[in-house]
Amino acid sequence: MSKISRFTSKVVQLAKNAVGGRGEVAAPEGGGGFADYAVVSLHC
């Protein structure tokens, strides 16, 4: 696994813990917007 893959995995895990992932998908169909943890991860 590359360094960027490990970093991304860790960021997603930390973001889910911080905002409460609630099992939602990162980008639900129907234009509902991104899940909070996905937005935080993208900023990182």
Secondary structure, DSSP 8 states (H G I E B T S, - for coil): --HHHHHHHHHHHHHHHHHT-TT--SS-TTT----HHHHHHHH-
